[in-house]
Amino acid sequence: MLNLLDRIEAGQLPVQVELVVANKPCSGIERIQQRGIPVELMQRSSFAGAVEQNAAIFNRIRQTSAYGILLAGYLARIEIPDDFLHRVINIHPSLIPAFCGKGMFGEHVHAAAIQRGCKVSGCTVHFCDNEYDHGPIIMQQTVPVLDDDTAESLAARVFEAECEAFPGALLKLMQDDFEVDGSRVLFRS
């Protein structure tokens, strides 16, 4: 999220962030608030369950004029309502469909790629659907997996790729005509 805000402030990403919703306390909340962006903490423990939390999040977003939702560090599955189909975008630290799904986040992903003997890894920007790390793929970016990589060193390289791919995918969606055909995002430019 902070990378996206840096790019917005530098004039490289012509979007406006109206609201940030966090599902867990983190150091980024204060840093985002310092930039004048409202942040609301909506922890699952504050709701009767996931369904109620999910409804509250989307109801709150509907109160803004935001068109889309970016999952940038939001590490929980959410149920996408019909009116937000192809409006919720996530970035995942692997080349989907590899190393994704429940429990595959952070260093778990990178350790699995190294253990499997992958020669490349990377990140995937995709529209969310109601499965973990599954929706139509917008953009992918690769990085090499080196023989001496650890989960931490691979994670650092993938994170650098994420910092380019996420804003790059957003710009492409804003600048080019596209359509979603099943699990494919087709650009017309």
C-alpha positions, 0 to 999 in steps of 0.5 A: 500500500505504501508503494502505491501511495508513493507512486500516487504522490509522485504523479506516476499513478493517477488514482485517489485512495479514499479509504484503507480498511485493515483487518489487523493492526500493523505499522502501516496504519499509522504511516497511511494516516500520516498521509491524510488517508482515513484507515478503518480497522475491521478485525474479524474478532469485532464481528459475529463471523466472517460473513458479518465482517465481509458485509461491513467492509463492502457496506463501508466501501459503498459509502465512498465513491471508490470504484475499485478495491486493492488488496495490498497486504490484506491477508484474509479471504473475502467474499466478493459481492456481485456488484464488485465483480472484477473490481477487487484486485489482489497481488499474490507472491507467486505465479498463479496457479502455483503456490497459492490457496489457503495458507500460502502467503508470505514466506510459505510461498517462497519456501515452497517454490525453493523446495519444489526446485523452481527456477523462476518465481514471481508475482501475479496481479489478478481480479479476485473471485470467491476462491483463494488466489484464483480470479482472472490474471491481469499481469504476472512478473517473473524473478529467477530462483537462485541456487543459494536462495532462502525464503527471505532472499527470494521474498525480497526479489519477489517483493521488488517485482510486486512493487512494479507489477501492481502499479503497472497492472493498475495503469494498464487497466486504466489506460487500455480497453480490456474484457474479462473472458472466463479466467482471462483478461484480454487487453485491446490496445 
